Amino acid sequence: MFSKYIATIEGVEVYAIIALIFFFIFFISTFAWAFTRKKDYLKEMENLPLDNNSQNN
């Protein structure tokens, strides 16, 4: 139903390309962030839910 309305808008392809580029950059940067973290930081975050020494308020 909505595809009929979207098809009548001129230049709508640009929005799809911009969205694709935005999400591609977002996921590549998230991937890069995840692989540049130090192992100590990852181990600390991995064990954080199981840490019984901290108190939840």
CHARMM-style PDB file with segment names, atoms N, HN, CA, C and O in Angstrom:
ATOM      1  N   MET     1       0.817  -1.182   0.000  1.00  0.00      PROA
ATOM      2  CA  MET     1       0.000   0.000   0.000  1.00  0.00      PROA
ATOM      3  C   MET     1       0.871   1.260   0.000  1.00  0.00      PROA
ATOM      4  O   MET     1       0.661   2.164  -0.809  1.00  0.00      PROA
ATOM      5  N   PHE     2       1.838   1.316   0.899  1.00  0.00      PROA
ATOM      6  HN  PHE     2       2.009   0.582   1.557  1.00  0.00      PROA
ATOM      7  CA  PHE     2       2.686   2.499   0.988  1.00  0.00      PROA
ATOM      8  C   PHE     2       3.693   2.574  -0.157  1.00  0.00      PROA
ATOM      9  O   PHE     2       4.181   3.655  -0.486  1.00  0.00      PROA
ATOM     10  N   SER     3       4.003   1.432  -0.762  1.00  0.00      PROA
ATOM     11  HN  SER     3       3.607   0.554  -0.494  1.00  0.00      PROA
ATOM     12  CA  SER     3       4.978   1.445  -1.856  1.00  0.00      PROA
ATOM     13  C   SER     3       4.473   2.253  -3.037  1.00  0.00      PROA
ATOM     14  O   SER     3       5.270   2.811  -3.791  1.00  0.00      PROA
ATOM     15  N   LYS     4       3.170   2.323  -3.210  1.00  0.00      PROA
ATOM     16  HN  LYS     4       2.522   1.870  -2.598  1.00  0.00      PROA
ATOM     17  CA  LYS     4       2.595   3.115  -4.299  1.00  0.00      PROA
ATOM     18  C   LYS     4       2.865   4.599  -4.068  1.00  0.00      PROA
ATOM     19  O   LYS     4       3.179   5.330  -5.007  1.00  0.00      PROA
ATOM     20  N   TYR     5       2.743   5.039  -2.818  1.00  0.00      PROA
ATOM     21  HN  TYR     5       2.488   4.445  -2.055  1.00  0.00      PROA
ATOM     22  CA  TYR     5       2.994   6.446  -2.496  1.00  0.00      PROA
ATOM     23  C   TYR     5       4.479   6.771  -2.538  1.00  0.00      PROA
ATOM     24  O   TYR     5       4.875   7.838  -3.006  1.00  0.00      PROA
ATOM     25  N   ILE     6       5.278   5.869  -2.058  1.00  0.00      PROA
ATOM     26  HN  ILE     6       4.956   5.002  -1.678  1.00  0.00      PROA
ATOM     27  CA  ILE     6       6.725   6.098  -2.046  1.00  0.00      PROA
ATOM     28  C   ILE     6       7.283   6.126  -3.462  1.00  0.00      PROA
ATOM     29  O   ILE     6       8.215   6.879  -3.745  1.00  0.00      PROA
ATOM     30  N   ALA     7       6.724   5.316  -4.353  1.00  0.00      PROA
ATOM     31  HN  ALA     7       5.967   4.705  -4.124  1.00  0.00      PROA
ATOM     32  CA  ALA     7       7.196   5.278  -5.736  1.00  0.00      PROA
ATOM     33  C   ALA     7       6.925   6.581  -6.464  1.00  0.00      PROA
ATOM     34  O   ALA     7       7.617   6.891  -7.434  1.00  0.00      PROA
ATOM     35  N   THR     8       5.938   7.355  -6.025  1.00  0.00      PROA
ATOM     36  HN  THR     8       5.376   7.103  -5.237  1.00  0.00      PROA
ATOM     37  CA  THR     8       5.625   8.611  -6.709  1.00  0.00      PROA
ATOM     38  C   THR     8       6.519   9.760  -6.267  1.00  0.00      PROA
ATOM     39  O   THR     8       6.516  10.810  -6.909  1.00  0.00      PROA
ATOM     40  N   ILE     9       7.278   9.601  -5.200  1.00  0.00      PROA
ATOM     41  HN  ILE     9       7.281   8.748  -4.678  1.00  0.00      PROA
ATOM     42  CA  ILE     9       8.171  10.660  -4.719  1.00  0.00      PROA
ATOM     43  C   ILE     9       9.441  10.641  -5.557  1.00  0.00      PROA
ATOM     44  O   ILE     9      10.086   9.604  -5.713  1.00  0.00      PROA
ATOM     45  N   GLU    10       9.787  11.806  -6.094  1.00  0.00      PROA
ATOM     46  HN  GLU    10       9.263  12.648  -5.967  1.00  0.00      PROA
ATOM     47  CA  GLU    10      11.009  11.886  -6.895  1.00  0.00      PROA
ATOM     48  C   GLU    10      12.222  11.969  -5.983  1.00  0.00      PROA
ATOM     49  O   GLU    10      12.203  12.673  -4.973  1.00  0.00      PROA
ATOM     50  N   GLY    11      13.261  11.257  -6.337  1.00  0.00      PROA
ATOM     51  HN  GLY    11      13.277  10.685  -7.157  1.00  0.00      PROA
ATOM     52  CA  GLY    11      14.497  11.279  -5.572  1.00  0.00      PROA
ATOM     53  C   GLY    11      14.463  10.440  -4.305  1.00  0.00      PROA
ATOM     54  O   GLY    11      15.312  10.606  -3.429  1.00  0.00      PROA
ATOM     55  N   VAL    12      13.493   9.540  -4.199  1.00  0.00      PROA
ATOM     56  HN  VAL    12      12.804   9.404  -4.911  1.00  0.00      PROA
ATOM     57  CA  VAL    12      13.397   8.718  -2.995  1.00  0.00      PROA
ATOM     58  C   VAL    12      14.563   7.736  -2.896  1.00  0.00      PROA
ATOM     59  O   VAL    12      14.853   7.238  -1.808  1.00  0.00      PROA
ATOM     60  N   GLU    13      15.231   7.453  -4.002  1.00  0.00      PROA
ATOM     61  HN  GLU    13      14.996   7.858  -4.886  1.00  0.00      PROA
ATOM     62  CA  GLU    13      16.366   6.529  -3.983  1.00  0.00      PROA
ATOM     63  C   GLU    13      17.507   7.072  -3.129  1.00  0.00      PROA
ATOM     64  O   GLU    13      18.272   6.310  -2.538  1.00  0.00      PROA
ATOM     65  N   VAL    14      17.610   8.390  -3.070  1.00  0.00      PROA
ATOM     66  HN  VAL    14      16.988   9.010  -3.550  1.00  0.00      PROA
ATOM     67  CA  VAL    14      18.682   9.018  -2.305  1.00  0.00      PROA
ATOM     68  C   VAL    14      18.550   8.675  -0.819  1.00  0.00      PROA
ATOM     69  O   VAL    14      19.549   8.441  -0.139  1.00  0.00      PROA
ATOM     70  N   TYR    15      17.323   8.647  -0.327  1.00  0.00      PROA
ATOM     71  HN  TYR    15      16.511   8.837  -0.879  1.00  0.00      PROA
ATOM     72  CA  TYR    15      17.108   8.317   1.086  1.00  0.00      PROA
ATOM     73  C   TYR    15      17.524   6.886   1.388  1.00  0.00      PROA
ATOM     74  O   TYR    15      18.076   6.611   2.453  1.00  0.00      PROA
ATOM     75  N   ALA    16      17.266   5.985   0.471  1.00  0.00      PROA
ATOM     76  HN  ALA    16      16.818   6.208  -0.394  1.00  0.00      PROA
ATOM     77  CA  ALA    16      17.671   4.595   0.672  1.00  0.00      PROA
ATOM     78  C   ALA    16      19.192   4.470   0.690  1.00  0.00      PROA
ATOM     79  O   ALA    16      19.746   3.720   1.494  1.00  0.00      PROA
ATOM     80  N   ILE    17      19.858   5.195  -0.186  1.00  0.00      PROA
ATOM     81  HN  ILE    17      19.407   5.803  -0.839  1.00  0.00      PROA
ATOM     82  CA  ILE    17      21.317   5.153  -0.239  1.00  0.00      PROA
ATOM     83  C   ILE    17      21.912   5.764   1.025  1.00  0.00      PROA
ATOM     84  O   ILE    17      22.867   5.227   1.586  1.00  0.00      PROA
ATOM     85  N   ILE    18      21.353   6.881   1.473  1.00  0.00      PROA
ATOM     86  HN  ILE    18      20.577   7.317   1.017  1.00  0.00      PROA
ATOM     87  CA  ILE    18      21.838   7.526   2.694  1.00  0.00      PROA
ATOM     88  C   ILE    18      21.637   6.603   3.895  1.00  0.00      PROA
ATOM     89  O   ILE    18      22.531   6.481   4.733  1.00  0.00      PROA
ATOM     90  N   ALA    19      20.483   5.957   3.987  1.00  0.00      PROA
ATOM     91  HN  ALA    19      19.758   6.056   3.307  1.00  0.00      PROA
ATOM     92  CA  ALA    19      20.221   5.041   5.095  1.00  0.00      PROA
ATOM     93  C   ALA    19      21.185   3.857   5.052  1.00  0.00      PROA
ATOM     94  O   ALA    19      21.690   3.432   6.091  1.00  0.00      PROA
ATOM     95  N   LEU    20      21.438   3.329   3.871  1.00  0.00      PROA
ATOM     96  HN  LEU    20      21.028   3.674   3.027  1.00  0.00      PROA
ATOM     97  CA  LEU    20      22.368   2.214   3.733  1.00  0.00      PROA
ATOM     98  C   LEU    20      23.772   2.615   4.177  1.00  0.00      PROA
ATOM     99  O   LEU    20      24.435   1.877   4.905  1.00  0.00      PROA
ATOM    100  N   ILE    21      24.213   3.774   3.740  1.00  0.00      PROA
ATOM    101  HN  ILE    21      23.674   4.374   3.148  1.00  0.00      PROA
ATOM    102  CA  ILE    21      25.540   4.260   4.119  1.00  0.00      PROA
ATOM    103  C   ILE    21      25.614   4.503   5.624  1.00  0.00      PROA
ATOM    104  O   ILE    21      26.610   4.154   6.257  1.00  0.00      PROA
ATOM    105  N   PHE    22      24.575   5.097   6.201  1.00  0.00      PROA
ATOM    106  HN  PHE    22      23.766   5.381   5.686  1.00  0.00      PROA
ATOM    107  CA  PHE    22      24.544   5.360   7.638  1.00  0.00      PROA
ATOM    108  C   PHE    22      24.652   4.068   8.435  1.00  0.00      PROA
ATOM    109  O   PHE    22      25.478   3.978   9.344  1.00  0.00      PROA
ATOM    110  N   PHE    23      23.845   3.077   8.121  1.00  0.00      PROA
ATOM    111  HN  PHE    23      23.174   3.150   7.383  1.00  0.00      PROA
ATOM    112  CA  PHE    23      23.875   1.825   8.869  1.00  0.00      PROA
ATOM    113  C   PHE    23      25.164   1.049   8.613  1.00  0.00      PROA
ATOM    114  O   PHE    23      25.665   0.378   9.516  1.00  0.00      PROA
ATOM    115  N   PHE    24      25.701   1.128   7.413  1.00  0.00      PROA
ATOM    116  HN  PHE    24      25.294   1.673   6.680  1.00  0.00      PROA
ATOM    117  CA  PHE    24      26.965   0.469   7.117  1.00  0.00      PROA
ATOM    118  C   PHE    24      28.077   1.071   7.974  1.00  0.00      PROA
ATOM    119  O   PHE    24      28.865   0.335   8.569  1.00  0.00      PROA
ATOM    120  N   ILE    25      28.147   2.390   8.042  1.00  0.00      PROA
ATOM    121  HN  ILE    25      27.507   2.987   7.559  1.00  0.00      PROA
ATOM    122  CA  ILE    25      29.159   3.057   8.862  1.00  0.00      PROA
ATOM    123  C   ILE    25      28.957   2.725  10.336  1.00  0.00      PROA
ATOM    124  O   ILE    25      29.927   2.493  11.057  1.00  0.00      PROA
ATOM    125  N   PHE    26      27.709   2.701  10.787  1.00  0.00      PROA
ATOM    126  HN  PHE    26      26.921   2.890  10.201  1.00  0.00      PROA
ATOM    127  CA  PHE    26      27.420   2.386  12.180  1.00  0.00      PROA
ATOM    128  C   PHE    26      27.900   0.984  12.537  1.00  0.00      PROA
ATOM    129  O   PHE    26      28.563   0.810  13.559  1.00  0.00      PROA
ATOM    130  N   PHE    27      27.588  -0.006  11.732  1.00  0.00      PROA
ATOM    131  HN  PHE    27      27.049   0.135  10.902  1.00  0.00      PROA
ATOM    132  CA  PHE    27      27.967  -1.379  12.060  1.00  0.00      PROA
ATOM    133  C   PHE    27      29.461  -1.615  11.895  1.00  0.00      PROA
ATOM    134  O   PHE    27      30.043  -2.392  12.652  1.00  0.00      PROA
ATOM    135  N   ILE    28      30.089  -0.972  10.938  1.00  0.00      PROA
ATOM    136  HN  ILE    28      29.617  -0.341  10.323  1.00  0.00      PROA
ATOM    137  CA  ILE    28      31.542  -1.096  10.796  1.00  0.00      PROA
ATOM    138  C   ILE    28      32.239  -0.456  11.994  1.00  0.00      PROA
ATOM    139  O   ILE    28      33.210  -1.007  12.512  1.00  0.00      PROA
ATOM    140  N   SER    29      31.750   0.707  12.436  1.00  0.00      PROA
ATOM    141  HN  SER    29      30.961   1.155  12.015  1.00  0.00      PROA
ATOM    142  CA  SER    29      32.374   1.347  13.596  1.00  0.00      PROA
ATOM    143  C   SER    29      32.137   0.537  14.871  1.00  0.00      PROA
ATOM    144  O   SER    29      33.020   0.469  15.726  1.00  0.00      PROA
ATOM    145  N   THR    30      30.960  -0.076  15.013  1.00  0.00      PROA
ATOM    146  HN  THR    30      30.242  -0.021  14.319  1.00  0.00      PROA
ATOM    147  CA  THR    30      30.700  -0.942  16.167  1.00  0.00      PROA
ATOM    148  C   THR    30      31.609  -2.164  16.135  1.00  0.00      PROA
ATOM    149  O   THR    30      32.141  -2.573  17.167  1.00  0.00      PROA
ATOM    150  N   PHE    31      31.785  -2.738  14.971  1.00  0.00      PROA
ATOM    151  HN  PHE    31      31.353  -2.406  14.133  1.00  0.00      PROA
ATOM    152  CA  PHE    31      32.678  -3.884  14.795  1.00  0.00      PROA
ATOM    153  C   PHE    31      34.113  -3.494  15.143  1.00  0.00      PROA
ATOM    154  O   PHE    31      34.808  -4.239  15.833  1.00  0.00      PROA
ATOM    155  N   ALA    32      34.557  -2.337  14.673  1.00  0.00      PROA
ATOM    156  HN  ALA    32      33.993  -1.731  14.112  1.00  0.00      PROA
ATOM    157  CA  ALA    32      35.914  -1.874  14.963  1.00  0.00      PROA
ATOM    158  C   ALA    32      36.085  -1.593  16.447  1.00  0.00      PROA
ATOM    159  O   ALA    32      37.123  -1.918  17.023  1.00  0.00      PROA
ATOM    160  N   TRP    33      35.071  -0.988  17.077  1.00  0.00      PROA
ATOM    161  HN  TRP    33      34.228  -0.723  16.610  1.00  0.00      PROA
ATOM    162  CA  TRP    33      35.140  -0.704  18.512  1.00  0.00      PROA
ATOM    163  C   TRP    33      35.268  -2.001  19.306  1.00  0.00      PROA
ATOM    164  O   TRP    33      36.051  -2.081  20.253  1.00  0.00      PROA
ATOM    165  N   ALA    34      34.500  -3.009  18.919  1.00  0.00      PROA
ATOM    166  HN  ALA    34      33.864  -2.944  18.150  1.00  0.00      PROA
ATOM    167  CA  ALA    34      34.507  -4.275  19.650  1.00  0.00      PROA
ATOM    168  C   ALA    34      35.862  -4.969  19.543  1.00  0.00      PROA
ATOM    169  O   ALA    34      36.306  -5.597  20.505  1.00  0.00      PROA
ATOM    170  N   PHE    35      36.514  -4.869  18.410  1.00  0.00      PROA
ATOM    171  HN  PHE    35      36.153  -4.359  17.630  1.00  0.00      PROA
ATOM    172  CA  PHE    35      37.780  -5.565  18.233  1.00  0.00      PROA
ATOM    173  C   PHE    35      38.986  -4.763  18.691  1.00  0.00      PROA
ATOM    174  O   PHE    35      40.099  -5.287  18.709  1.00  0.00      PROA
ATOM    175  N   THR    36      38.790  -3.501  19.062  1.00  0.00      PROA
ATOM    176  HN  THR    36      37.885  -3.075  19.048  1.00  0.00      PROA
ATOM    177  CA  THR    36      39.919  -2.722  19.570  1.00  0.00      PROA
ATOM    178  C   THR    36      39.911  -2.634  21.088  1.00  0.00      PROA
ATOM    179  O   THR    36      40.795  -2.007  21.671  1.00  0.00      PROA
ATOM    180  N   ARG    37      38.927  -3.251  21.740  1.00  0.00      PROA
ATOM    181  HN  ARG    37      38.209  -3.760  21.267  1.00  0.00      PROA
ATOM    182  CA  ARG    37      38.888  -3.270  23.204  1.00  0.00      PROA
ATOM    183  C   ARG    37      39.965  -4.208  23.723  1.00  0.00      PROA
ATOM    184  O   ARG    37      40.285  -5.217  23.095  1.00  0.00      PROA
ATOM    185  N   LYS    38      40.509  -3.868  24.856  1.00  0.00      PROA
ATOM    186  HN  LYS    38      40.250  -3.048  25.366  1.00  0.00      PROA
ATOM    187  CA  LYS    38      41.530  -4.712  25.474  1.00  0.00      PROA
ATOM    188  C   LYS    38      40.874  -5.947  26.103  1.00  0.00      PROA
ATOM    189  O   LYS    38      39.711  -5.916  26.504  1.00  0.00      PROA
ATOM    190  N   LYS    39      41.639  -7.016  26.175  1.00  0.00      PROA
ATOM    191  HN  LYS    39      42.584  -7.042  25.848  1.00  0.00      PROA
ATOM    192  CA  LYS    39      41.130  -8.279  26.717  1.00  0.00      PROA
ATOM    193  C   LYS    39      40.712  -8.141  28.182  1.00  0.00      PROA
ATOM    194  O   LYS    39      39.730  -8.749  28.609  1.00  0.00      PROA
ATOM    195  N   ASP    40      41.450  -7.350  28.943  1.00  0.00      PROA
ATOM    196  HN  ASP    40      42.248  -6.856  28.596  1.00  0.00      PROA
ATOM    197  CA  ASP    40      41.103  -7.157  30.357  1.00  0.00      PROA
ATOM    198  C   ASP    40      39.726  -6.511  30.498  1.00  0.00      PROA
ATOM    199  O   ASP    40      38.930  -6.912  31.347  1.00  0.00      PROA
ATOM    200  N   TYR    41      39.455  -5.529  29.678  1.00  0.00      PROA
ATOM    201  HN  TYR    41      40.102  -5.203  28.988  1.00  0.00      PROA
ATOM    202  CA  TYR    41      38.162  -4.848  29.712  1.00  0.00      PROA
ATOM    203  C   TYR    41      37.040  -5.818  29.346  1.00  0.00      PROA
ATOM    204  O   TYR    41      35.981  -5.816  29.974  1.00  0.00      PROA
ATOM    205  N   LEU    42      37.276  -6.641  28.332  1.00  0.00      PROA
ATOM    206  HN  LEU    42      38.136  -6.642  27.823  1.00  0.00      PROA
ATOM    207  CA  LEU    42      36.253  -7.601  27.914  1.00  0.00      PROA
ATOM    208  C   LEU    42      35.992  -8.646  28.990  1.00  0.00      PROA
ATOM    209  O   LEU    42      34.843  -9.030  29.212  1.00  0.00      PROA
ATOM    210  N   LYS    43      37.036  -9.108  29.657  1.00  0.00      PROA
ATOM    211  HN  LYS    43      37.968  -8.797  29.477  1.00  0.00      PROA
ATOM    212  CA  LYS    43      36.860 -10.079  30.748  1.00  0.00      PROA
ATOM    213  C   LYS    43      36.083  -9.457  31.904  1.00  0.00      PROA
ATOM    214  O   LYS    43      35.229 -10.109  32.505  1.00  0.00      PROA
ATOM    215  N   GLU    44      36.379  -8.200  32.215  1.00  0.00      PROA
ATOM    216  HN  GLU    44      37.073  -7.671  31.727  1.00  0.00      PROA
ATOM    217  CA  GLU    44      35.667  -7.516  33.292  1.00  0.00      PROA
ATOM    218  C   GLU    44      34.180  -7.368  32.950  1.00  0.00      PROA
ATOM    219  O   GLU    44      33.324  -7.609  33.801  1.00  0.00      PROA
ATOM    220  N   MET    45      33.877  -6.979  31.735  1.00  0.00      PROA
ATOM    221  HN  MET    45      34.573  -6.783  31.044  1.00  0.00      PROA
ATOM    222  CA  MET    45      32.483  -6.830  31.320  1.00  0.00      PROA
ATOM    223  C   MET    45      31.777  -8.183  31.225  1.00  0.00      PROA
ATOM    224  O   MET    45      30.580  -8.287  31.493  1.00  0.00      PROA
ATOM    225  N   GLU    46      32.521  -9.206  30.846  1.00  0.00      PROA
ATOM    226  HN  GLU    46      33.494  -9.121  30.628  1.00  0.00      PROA
ATOM    227  CA  GLU    46      31.954 -10.547  30.737  1.00  0.00      PROA
ATOM    228  C   GLU    46      31.504 -11.072  32.095  1.00  0.00      PROA
ATOM    229  O   GLU    46      30.462 -11.719  32.201  1.00  0.00      PROA
ATOM    230  N   ASN    47      32.290 -10.794  33.133  1.00  0.00      PROA
ATOM    231  HN  ASN    47      33.136 -10.268  33.047  1.00  0.00      PROA
ATOM    232  CA  ASN    47      31.995 -11.306  34.467  1.00  0.00      PROA
ATOM    233  C   ASN    47      31.135 -10.372  35.304  1.00  0.00      PROA
ATOM    234  O   ASN    47      30.762 -10.726  36.422  1.00  0.00      PROA
ATOM    235  N   LEU    48      30.818  -9.215  34.805  1.00  0.00      PROA
ATOM    236  HN  LEU    48      31.122  -8.927  33.897  1.00  0.00      PROA
ATOM    237  CA  LEU    48      30.058  -8.236  35.566  1.00  0.00      PROA
ATOM    238  C   LEU    48      28.684  -8.738  36.013  1.00  0.00      PROA
ATOM    239  O   LEU    48      28.325  -8.497  37.165  1.00  0.00      PROA
ATOM    240  N   PRO    49      27.897  -9.416  35.184  1.00  0.00      PROA
ATOM    241  CA  PRO    49      26.599  -9.901  35.665  1.00  0.00      PROA
ATOM    242  C   PRO    49      26.711 -10.974  36.738  1.00  0.00      PROA
ATOM    243  O   PRO    49      25.770 -11.181  37.504  1.00  0.00      PROA
ATOM    244  N   LEU    50      27.830 -11.647  36.804  1.00  0.00      PROA
ATOM    245  HN  LEU    50      28.595 -11.479  36.182  1.00  0.00      PROA
ATOM    246  CA  LEU    50      27.995 -12.740  37.766  1.00  0.00      PROA
ATOM    247  C   LEU    50      28.678 -12.292  39.048  1.00  0.00      PROA
ATOM    248  O   LEU    50      28.881 -13.089  39.965  1.00  0.00      PROA
ATOM    249  N   ASP    51      29.030 -11.024  39.108  1.00  0.00      PROA
ATOM    250  HN  ASP    51      28.866 -10.376  38.364  1.00  0.00      PROA
ATOM    251  CA  ASP    51      29.750 -10.501  40.266  1.00  0.00      PROA
ATOM    252  C   ASP    51      28.791 -10.361  41.443  1.00  0.00      PROA
ATOM    253  O   ASP    51      27.850  -9.569  41.396  1.00  0.00      PROA
ATOM    254  N   ASN    52      29.037 -11.134  42.495  1.00  0.00      PROA
ATOM    255  HN  ASN    52      29.802 -11.777  42.533  1.00  0.00      PROA
ATOM    256  CA  ASN    52      28.168 -11.105  43.677  1.00  0.00      PROA
ATOM    257  C   ASN    52      28.611 -10.058  44.691  1.00  0.00      PROA
ATOM    258  O   ASN    52      27.898  -9.799  45.660  1.00  0.00      PROA
ATOM    259  N   ASN    53      29.762  -9.460  44.485  1.00  0.00      PROA
ATOM    260  HN  ASN    53      30.342  -9.670  43.698  1.00  0.00      PROA
ATOM    261  CA  ASN    53      30.269  -8.481  45.440  1.00  0.00      PROA
ATOM    262  C   ASN    53      29.593  -7.123  45.318  1.00  0.00      PROA
ATOM    263  O   ASN    53      29.564  -6.359  46.283  1.00  0.00      PROA
ATOM    264  N   SER    54      29.064  -6.820  44.174  1.00  0.00      PROA
ATOM    265  HN  SER    54      29.088  -7.440  43.391  1.00  0.00      PROA
ATOM    266  CA  SER    54      28.407  -5.512  44.011  1.00  0.00      PROA
ATOM    267  C   SER    54      26.955  -5.616  44.451  1.00  0.00      PROA
ATOM    268  O   SER    54      26.319  -6.660  44.312  1.00  0.00      PROA
ATOM    269  N   GLN    55      26.449  -4.521  44.980  1.00  0.00      PROA
ATOM    270  HN  GLN    55      26.965  -3.672  45.093  1.00  0.00      PROA
ATOM    271  CA  GLN    55      25.064  -4.495  45.462  1.00  0.00      PROA
ATOM    272  C   GLN    55      24.219  -3.692  44.484  1.00  0.00      PROA
ATOM    273  O   GLN    55      24.620  -2.630  44.009  1.00  0.00      PROA
ATOM    274  N   ASN    56      23.051  -4.223  44.202  1.00  0.00      PROA
ATOM    275  HN  ASN    56      22.725  -5.086  44.588  1.00  0.00      PROA
ATOM    276  CA  ASN    56      22.111  -3.524  43.323  1.00  0.00      PROA
ATOM    277  C   ASN    56      21.182  -2.671  44.159  1.00  0.00      PROA
ATOM    278  O   ASN    56      20.565  -3.163  45.104  1.00  0.00      PROA
ATOM    279  N   ASN    57      21.076  -1.399  43.822  1.00  0.00      PROA
ATOM    280  HN  ASN    57      21.577  -0.999  43.055  1.00  0.00      PROA
ATOM    281  CA  ASN    57      20.182  -0.487  44.541  1.00  0.00      PROA
ATOM    282  C   ASN    57      19.031  -0.096  43.667  1.00  0.00      PROA
ATOM    283  OT1 ASN    57      18.166   0.669  44.091  1.00  0.00      PROA
TER     284      ASN     57
END
